[in-house]
Amino acid sequence: MTIKDKREFNETDEIVISKEKLDSFVLECLSKAGCIGDHAQQLAETLLCSDYRGHYSHGINRLHIYVHDLMMKSTAVTGTPQIIKTKGSTAWVDGNNLLGPVVGNFCMQLAVEKAKEFGIGWVVCRNSNHFGIAGWYAEYACRQGLVGMAFTNTSPCVFPTGSREKSLGSNPICMAAPGMDGDSFFLDMASTTVAYGKIEVADRKGETWIPGSWGADKNGDETHQPKEVLDGGGLQPLGGSEITGGYKGTGLCMMVEVLCGIMGGSAFGKNIRQWQTTSKTADLGQCFVAIDPECFAPGFPIRLQEFCDETRNLTPTNPARPPQVPGDPERAHMNMCDDLGGIVYKKKQLDHLKNLADRLGVIMRLVDEKAQ
């Protein structure tokens, strides 16, 4: 696969919506929740970036949750993150319960500043909220020639291997590193087999079966039914059950928790508030790292490009599905969106947005009637 490849558009089930219309819709919905200006714009950019990259589980599909949190006053609409402590290339930040993207942008920008001065920037925060896709922040560093990493803890939705209780989040791991001519190594993954939002999207599409190792029912037993996962069940760690390596996924979930909740002094493990509840603040912990590769061996982008290309050019087991490197599927999706002049959505996803618009009294002007 080359980075010029693109995914095929399915005009029967999919529709193209301009970024401008999507941005206006998101901002109008957020304004109904009392969030306007720069904070609203930062959230809108993060959500649309997720959909543009093909990660629908963390895009506009989640808008109703942000709106609910804002309306319930469980997320602050004004303010600025605060640096609590700084020492050399590190900083500890209080997010002041602001929107996750507002906190995340502040922290990664600070990490990049420190990386340019010291060679590395390591920033950890407490008192944050859901920040969208981790890749949004790692990409900010990558665009400036740095290696970027981002991590966050999340509400407990994962059954650790051997447990019938949920005590871990899907705790994402992300690293973006620059190659040549706009190419990159871009890993953005949950430490579970899939993100919780992916099961929500499957259910919203009307799907009644999910693959093994994705999720478990309320007793912690593996299930193939998305509704059993969503109705009191939860996710399985990366690898699924113990016999297929789920203990490794459990370890990755816990590693992210150490970097975020434990190091950041935020809520952690099963003490984080339950997903989509507002009885207390989320108090998420997050970690942002920027590294200047020029501090080490010269020619980092050239050697990384060689590594990525040789991986793509390995002899495939199936010529129709050649080897890819992290970031290739997202590039294919973005290339398709660019060719079509907007972001591609499943038509069924619009029903969910229409329900939100109706509740808020927002007129949804995303597509022409004949296009639906």
C-alpha positions as CSV (number, residue, x, y, z in Angstrom):
1,M,0.0,0.0,0.0
2,T,1.1,3.5,-0.7
3,I,-0.1,6.6,1.1
4,K,-1.9,7.7,-2.1
5,D,-4.3,4.7,-1.9
6,K,-7.8,5.4,-0.8
7,R,-10.8,3.6,0.5
8,E,-13.8,3.1,-1.9
9,F,-16.9,5.1,-1.3
10,N,-20.2,3.2,-1.1
11,E,-22.9,5.6,-2.4
12,T,-25.7,3.2,-1.4
13,D,-25.0,3.3,2.4
14,E,-22.8,6.4,2.7
15,I,-23.1,10.1,2.3
16,V,-20.6,13.0,2.1
17,I,-21.0,16.1,4.3
18,S,-18.8,19.2,4.0
19,K,-16.5,20.0,6.9
20,E,-17.9,23.5,7.0
21,K,-21.5,22.3,7.5
22,L,-20.3,19.8,10.1
23,D,-18.4,22.5,12.0
24,S,-21.4,24.8,12.0
25,F,-23.7,22.1,13.3
26,V,-21.3,21.1,16.1
27,L,-20.8,24.7,17.2
28,E,-24.6,25.4,17.1
29,C,-25.2,22.3,19.3
30,L,-22.5,23.3,21.7
31,S,-23.9,26.9,22.0
32,K,-27.2,25.4,23.2
33,A,-25.2,23.8,26.0
34,G,-23.6,27.2,26.9
35,C,-20.2,26.5,25.3
36,I,-19.1,29.1,22.7
37,G,-15.9,30.6,21.3
38,D,-12.5,29.0,21.3
39,H,-13.4,26.1,23.6
40,A,-16.2,25.1,21.4
41,Q,-14.1,25.4,18.3
42,Q,-11.3,23.2,19.8
43,L,-13.8,20.5,20.6
44,A,-15.4,20.7,17.1
45,E,-12.0,20.4,15.4
46,T,-11.1,17.3,17.5
47,L,-14.4,15.6,16.7
48,L,-14.2,16.2,13.0
49,C,-10.6,15.1,12.8
50,S,-11.6,11.8,14.3
51,D,-14.3,11.2,11.7
52,Y,-12.0,12.4,8.9
53,R,-9.4,9.8,10.0
54,G,-12.2,7.2,10.0
55,H,-12.4,6.8,13.8
56,Y,-16.1,7.3,14.0
57,S,-16.3,6.0,17.6
58,H,-14.6,9.2,18.8
59,G,-16.1,11.8,16.5
60,I,-19.4,13.5,16.1
61,N,-21.0,10.2,17.3
62,R,-19.9,11.4,20.8
63,L,-21.3,15.0,20.5
64,H,-24.4,14.2,22.6
65,I,-22.2,13.2,25.5
66,Y,-20.2,16.4,25.5
67,V,-23.5,18.4,25.2
68,H,-25.0,16.5,28.2
69,D,-21.9,17.0,30.4
70,L,-22.0,20.7,29.6
71,M,-25.7,21.1,30.2
72,M,-25.4,19.2,33.6
73,K,-22.5,21.6,34.5
74,S,-20.2,18.6,35.1
75,T,-17.7,20.2,32.7
76,A,-16.6,23.8,33.0
77,V,-17.2,26.0,29.9
78,T,-14.7,28.8,30.8
79,G,-11.3,28.9,32.3
80,T,-7.7,28.0,31.5
81,P,-5.6,24.9,32.4
82,Q,-3.1,25.8,35.2
83,I,0.6,24.7,35.5
84,I,0.9,23.3,39.0
85,K,4.6,22.4,38.9
86,T,7.3,22.5,36.3
87,K,10.9,21.2,36.4
88,G,13.1,21.2,33.3
89,S,11.4,19.2,30.5
90,T,8.4,18.2,32.7
91,A,5.2,19.8,33.9
92,W,2.2,18.9,36.0
93,V,-1.0,20.6,34.9
94,D,-4.5,21.0,36.4
95,G,-7.1,20.9,33.7
96,N,-9.6,22.7,35.9
97,N,-12.4,20.4,34.7
98,L,-12.4,22.0,31.2
99,L,-13.3,20.2,28.0
100,G,-10.7,17.5,27.2
101,P,-9.5,19.1,23.9
102,V,-8.9,22.4,25.7
103,V,-6.7,20.6,28.3
104,G,-5.1,18.3,25.8
105,N,-4.1,21.1,23.4
106,F,-2.7,23.2,26.3
107,C,-0.6,20.2,27.5
108,M,0.7,19.1,24.1
109,Q,1.7,22.6,23.1
110,L,3.6,22.9,26.4
111,A,5.3,19.5,25.8
112,V,6.3,20.7,22.3
113,E,7.8,23.9,23.7
114,K,9.8,21.9,26.2
115,A,11.0,19.4,23.6
116,K,12.3,22.2,21.4
117,E,14.2,23.6,24.4
118,F,15.3,20.4,26.2
119,G,14.9,17.7,23.6
120,I,11.9,16.1,25.3
121,G,8.7,17.4,26.9
122,W,6.7,15.4,29.3
123,V,3.4,16.8,30.6
124,V,0.9,15.1,32.8
125,C,-2.4,16.5,33.9
126,R,-5.2,15.8,36.3
127,N,-8.8,17.1,36.4
128,S,-9.4,16.7,32.6
129,N,-12.3,15.3,30.6
130,H,-12.7,13.0,27.5
131,F,-10.3,14.5,24.9
132,G,-11.4,12.7,21.7
133,I,-8.8,10.8,19.8
134,A,-5.3,10.7,21.2
135,G,-3.9,11.0,17.6
136,W,-5.0,14.7,17.5
137,Y,-2.4,15.6,20.1
138,A,0.4,13.3,18.8
139,E,-0.1,14.7,15.3
140,Y,0.5,18.2,16.6
141,A,4.0,17.2,17.6
142,C,4.6,15.1,14.5
143,R,3.8,18.1,12.2
144,Q,6.7,19.9,13.8
145,G,9.2,17.1,13.2
146,L,8.9,15.7,16.6
147,V,7.8,12.3,17.9
148,G,4.5,12.7,19.7
149,M,2.8,10.5,22.2
150,A,-0.5,10.8,24.1
151,F,-2.3,8.7,26.7
152,T,-5.4,9.0,28.8
153,N,-7.3,7.0,31.4
154,T,-11.0,6.5,30.9
155,S,-14.0,5.3,32.8
156,P,-13.9,1.7,34.0
157,C,-15.3,-0.4,31.2
158,V,-12.9,-3.3,30.9
159,F,-12.9,-6.6,32.7
160,P,-9.2,-7.4,33.6
161,T,-8.2,-10.9,32.6
162,G,-9.8,-13.3,35.1
163,S,-12.1,-10.7,36.7
164,R,-15.9,-10.4,36.8
165,E,-15.6,-6.8,37.8
166,K,-14.7,-3.8,35.5
167,S,-11.9,-1.8,36.9
168,L,-9.9,-0.5,34.0
169,G,-10.5,1.9,31.1
170,S,-9.9,1.3,27.4
171,N,-6.8,3.6,28.0
172,P,-5.5,4.5,24.5
173,I,-1.9,4.5,23.4
174,C,-0.7,6.8,20.7
175,M,2.6,7.5,19.0
176,A,3.1,9.5,15.8
177,A,6.6,9.9,14.2
178,P,7.4,11.8,11.0
179,G,8.7,10.1,7.9
180,M,9.4,11.7,4.5
181,D,7.1,13.7,2.3
182,G,4.2,13.8,4.7
183,D,4.3,10.1,5.5
184,S,4.5,8.9,9.2
185,F,4.3,6.0,11.6
186,F,1.0,6.8,13.3
187,L,-0.2,4.3,16.0
188,D,-3.4,5.2,17.7
189,M,-5.1,2.3,19.5
190,A,-7.1,1.4,22.6
191,S,-5.4,-1.1,25.0
192,T,-8.6,-3.1,24.5
193,T,-9.4,-5.0,21.4
194,V,-11.7,-2.2,20.3
195,A,-12.8,1.1,21.8
196,Y,-16.1,1.2,23.6
197,G,-17.4,3.7,21.0
198,K,-16.9,1.1,18.2
199,I,-19.4,-1.1,19.8
200,E,-21.8,1.9,20.3
201,V,-21.4,2.6,16.6
202,A,-22.1,-1.1,15.7
203,D,-25.2,-1.0,17.7
204,R,-26.3,2.3,16.3
205,K,-25.9,0.8,12.8
206,G,-28.2,-2.0,13.7
207,E,-25.5,-4.7,13.8
208,T,-26.3,-7.7,16.0
209,W,-23.0,-9.5,16.0
210,I,-19.5,-8.5,17.0
211,P,-16.3,-10.6,16.7
212,G,-14.8,-12.5,19.7
213,S,-12.5,-10.7,22.1
214,W,-14.4,-7.4,21.6
215,G,-16.6,-7.4,24.6
216,A,-18.1,-9.3,27.5
217,D,-21.6,-9.5,29.1
218,K,-22.4,-8.3,32.6
219,N,-20.8,-11.4,34.1
220,G,-17.5,-10.9,32.3
221,D,-18.1,-13.7,29.8
222,E,-17.2,-13.1,26.2
223,T,-20.2,-12.2,24.0
224,H,-20.9,-11.6,20.3
225,Q,-23.9,-9.3,20.9
226,P,-23.3,-5.6,21.1
227,K,-26.3,-5.0,23.3
228,E,-25.0,-7.3,26.0
229,V,-21.8,-5.3,26.1
230,L,-23.7,-2.0,26.3
231,D,-26.3,-3.2,28.8
232,G,-24.1,-3.7,31.9
233,G,-21.3,-5.6,30.1
234,G,-17.9,-4.2,29.1
235,L,-14.8,-4.5,27.0
236,Q,-12.2,-7.2,26.9
237,P,-8.5,-6.2,27.1
238,L,-6.4,-6.4,23.9
239,G,-6.1,-10.1,23.2
240,G,-9.4,-11.1,24.7
241,S,-9.3,-14.1,27.1
242,E,-6.2,-15.3,29.0
243,I,-5.5,-18.1,26.5
244,T,-5.3,-15.6,23.6
245,G,-3.1,-13.1,25.5
246,G,-5.6,-10.9,27.2
247,Y,-3.2,-10.6,30.2
248,K,-1.0,-8.5,27.9
249,G,-3.8,-6.1,27.1
250,T,-4.5,-5.9,30.9
251,G,-0.9,-5.0,31.4
252,L,-1.1,-2.2,28.8
253,C,-4.3,-0.8,30.3
254,M,-2.5,-0.7,33.7
255,M,0.6,0.9,32.2
256,V,-1.4,3.8,30.8
257,E,-3.1,4.2,34.1
258,V,0.3,4.5,35.8
259,L,1.4,7.2,33.4
260,C,-1.9,9.1,33.6
261,G,-4.0,8.6,36.8
262,I,-1.2,7.5,39.2
263,M,1.4,10.0,38.0
264,G,-1.1,12.8,37.4
265,G,-2.8,12.6,40.8
266,S,-6.2,12.2,39.2
267,A,-8.9,9.6,39.7
268,F,-7.8,6.1,38.6
269,G,-9.0,2.6,38.0
270,K,-12.5,1.8,39.2
271,N,-12.5,5.2,41.1
272,I,-13.1,7.1,37.9
273,R,-16.8,8.0,37.5
274,Q,-18.9,5.7,35.4
275,W,-19.3,6.5,31.7
276,Q,-22.1,8.9,30.8
277,T,-22.8,9.8,34.5
278,T,-22.5,13.3,35.9
279,S,-22.7,12.8,39.7
280,K,-19.1,13.9,40.0
281,T,-16.4,15.4,37.7
282,A,-14.5,13.0,35.4
283,D,-11.1,14.0,36.8
284,L,-9.3,12.1,34.1
285,G,-5.5,11.9,34.0
286,Q,-3.6,12.4,30.8
287,C,0.0,12.2,29.6
288,F,1.6,14.0,26.6
289,V,5.1,13.5,25.4
290,A,7.1,15.2,22.6
291,I,10.6,14.1,21.6
292,D,13.1,15.7,19.3
293,P,14.6,12.8,17.3
294,E,17.5,15.0,16.3
295,C,18.9,14.5,19.8
296,F,19.8,11.0,18.7
297,A,21.0,9.4,15.5
298,P,20.8,11.7,12.5
299,G,18.5,11.0,9.6
300,F,15.5,9.8,11.7
301,P,12.8,10.6,9.0
302,I,14.8,8.9,6.2
303,R,15.4,5.7,8.2
304,L,11.8,5.6,9.5
305,Q,10.6,6.0,5.9
306,E,12.8,3.0,4.8
307,F,11.4,1.0,7.6
308,C,7.8,1.8,6.8
309,D,8.3,1.2,3.0
310,E,10.0,-2.2,3.5
311,T,7.2,-3.3,5.7
312,R,4.6,-2.3,3.1
313,N,6.6,-4.1,0.4
314,L,6.7,-7.5,2.3
315,T,5.3,-10.4,0.4
316,P,1.6,-10.5,1.2
317,T,-0.3,-13.6,2.3
318,N,-3.3,-12.1,0.4
319,P,-2.4,-9.7,-2.5
320,A,-5.7,-7.9,-2.0
321,R,-4.7,-7.1,1.5
322,P,-1.0,-6.2,1.6
323,P,0.9,-5.4,4.8
324,Q,0.3,-1.9,6.2
325,V,2.0,0.2,8.8
326,P,0.1,2.1,11.5
327,G,-1.6,5.1,9.9
328,D,-2.2,3.6,6.5
329,P,-5.9,2.8,6.9
330,E,-6.5,6.4,8.2
331,R,-4.6,7.9,5.2
332,A,-6.7,5.8,2.8
333,H,-9.8,7.2,4.5
334,M,-8.6,10.8,4.5
335,N,-7.7,10.5,0.8
336,M,-11.2,9.3,0.0
337,C,-12.7,12.2,1.9
338,D,-10.4,14.7,0.2
339,D,-11.4,13.4,-3.2
340,L,-15.1,13.6,-2.3
341,G,-14.8,17.1,-0.8
342,G,-16.1,16.3,2.7
343,I,-16.3,13.7,5.4
344,V,-18.0,10.3,4.7
345,Y,-20.7,9.0,7.0
346,K,-23.0,6.0,7.1
347,K,-26.5,7.3,6.3
348,K,-27.8,5.7,9.5
349,Q,-25.5,7.9,11.5
350,L,-27.6,10.9,10.5
351,D,-30.6,9.6,12.4
352,H,-28.6,9.9,15.7
353,L,-27.6,13.5,14.8
354,K,-31.1,14.4,13.9
355,N,-32.4,13.2,17.3
356,L,-29.8,15.4,19.0
357,A,-30.7,18.3,16.8
358,D,-34.4,17.9,17.6
359,R,-33.7,17.8,21.4
360,L,-31.7,21.0,21.2
361,G,-33.9,22.8,18.8
362,V,-31.2,23.0,16.2
363,I,-32.1,22.9,12.5
364,M,-29.9,20.2,10.9
365,R,-28.6,21.5,7.5
366,L,-26.0,18.9,6.9
367,V,-27.3,17.5,3.6
368,D,-30.0,18.2,1.0
369,E,-33.2,16.3,1.4
370,K,-32.7,14.5,-1.9
371,A,-29.2,13.4,-0.9
372,Q,-30.7,11.4,2.0
